[in-house]
Amino acid sequence: MADDRLVQGRYRLLDTIGRGGMGEVWRALDESLGRQVAVKCLKPMGPRHEPGFLRVLRERFRREARVAAALQHRGITVVHDFGEDDGTLFLVMELLTGRNLSQLMDDNRHAPLPVPDVIEIAEQLTAALAYTHEQDIVHRDLKPANIVRTTDGTVKICDFGIARLNHDIGFTARLTGSGVAMGTPHYMSPEQIGAGTVDHRSDLYSLGCVLYEIATGAPPFNQDDPWSVLVGHRDTAPDPPRTRRPDLPEPYQRIMLDLLAKDPDDRPPDADELGKRLADARHRQGVRGPGDATAPTERLPPWTRGMTHGSPASGARPPRRTVLDRSAAVLTAAWTGGQGAPRREASPAAGTAQPAPSDDAPDSVAALTARLERSHTLARAGRHFEAHQIAAEVLAGRERVLGPDHPDTLSCRHHLAFGLARLGRLEDCCAMARQVAEARARVLGPHHPDTLATRYELAYVQGQLGKWTEALWSYHEVAAARTETFGADHPDTLAARYEVGISLGRLGRGAEALTVYRDLVAARTRAQGADAPETLRARHGLGVSLGRLGRWEEALAEAREVATARERVLGADHPDTLVSRREIAVALGWLGRWADALSIYRQVADARERVLGAAHLDALASRSDQAQCLDQLGRTAEAAALYRRVAALRREYAAGRR
């Protein structure tokens, strides 16, 4: 295939990533969307190949396209397109930056990988297989060369060329009957070797072989003769991994040996159960993982660094950096040859290589970026209409230059959506934010932080609209996804769990909210410390929940402790401190101690007036609290005078807004 060929009028082949007897993998530019991709091509065959054999290869290639395109998971390589061009079948996939596990082992001179790496790879592969098996698909060729660890730490399964749909037995039989090898000897399950029934447990056996190899430096059966390897899988018990790797924790040895059981019934029943066993092993061994709050920052994927939940509906995101990636690009199959790709620009946020701008684009891209920053600046200054107009123009420009699904385009759409909320167009914001979340899930993956950020802020707007049931559901899903991606104690996970508590409270489900806040206080104390502002915020929520359940003595005690801590940490006039002091007054009122409550309400109102101004809405709310308290004490004349003052200030505030 000639260099610089345009496949189907769209994919410009740039250079070869891998080459083998049956095909090639090219780095290519998708000229329609302006992104780099990997194009896998099945070479035209000459008459030396038996026609039946060629038909099987072509059917396998088409099958890989159909199966892989149906899978949408961050642990599965994304397939964008498939077709035939001038007699050549082609498959278009995301261009990965990183190394497959076989290359990692070669880089490490076949020494075992560090135990934390083995554990992290095991957990990510298990999650991907659990998803794949839920779709009723069995990979059947899981091996180190088909597993890529990208530069951001994500582990991805590739090459579904001989994957089997469980219900598609006839097709599988026809393929096997052709004599085409269905698997790789070092990683084949006994039932594959013996032509037995192959189901999802065969993938678990192959996973055991992969984990055994990266943990010990060699596959469980490593003879030079392929037949001896197959006999080993069928008849011989593997050496326990700890005989080769003594520092491997015992629970992980047990898991590997169970995966390598000859009888499928003796293996874990499914990947979900395997995932639970891996989580239990991590917990019992105290092994730090990428989501653990106590783990070093560098164990997290690069796109998690500096990530916070941010201000609701702010649309804020860390500045995007472009770096030169010197890792190899890899599309893994037996025939790719494992050849590296030349250097290219990479986007850390997407986790896949992105195109360097074309020669006529840099000025346009830079100008659009500068204009979007101008929009952000205007929004921060409260000039939301102007900010929205500029963001809309930038979005149109990015769609022209980068394509509608480029991560930077989706970032602009995210900003535009939540700009609508700042303009008071909450329903329009919800509709657009849903579209952005769906697009980000499709392009980046449902658990990518950008996807979750959009869904998180969408939930906040749903709450503003009073759609608390929808908001609760959204927050629950984001919290679960962040737990899986980052770990239970990661700040972003905890932020979502906090909003779950808020939503439950708004729905009157006080007992459930109380449980959420108790767990959250424990998690934040463990992860951030007892005096961290976010820990104190969770404690405040706990106190409010106690009050909603009528447990006012407990609520009062909690409010006093939180107010004291906030004053020490944040200062006496900090808004959070004043909120806690107001909660003390609320509890005192419910306990009938109105004189004590009045003193605190007055202190809070004075502080807010001093800091925010007399006409600020929070200051006015505090004066209203004070007036109500005066009414409860029978001091109606004073209450009436204060109500009149509040009403006048509200009119003044409204006039100023106009």
Order of alpha helices (4+ residues) and beta strands (2+ residues): beta-beta-beta-beta-alpha-beta-beta-beta-alpha-alpha-beta-beta-beta-beta-alpha-alpha-alpha-alpha-alpha-alpha-beta-beta-alpha-alpha-alpha-alpha-alpha-alpha-alpha-alpha-alpha-alpha-alpha-alpha-alpha-alpha
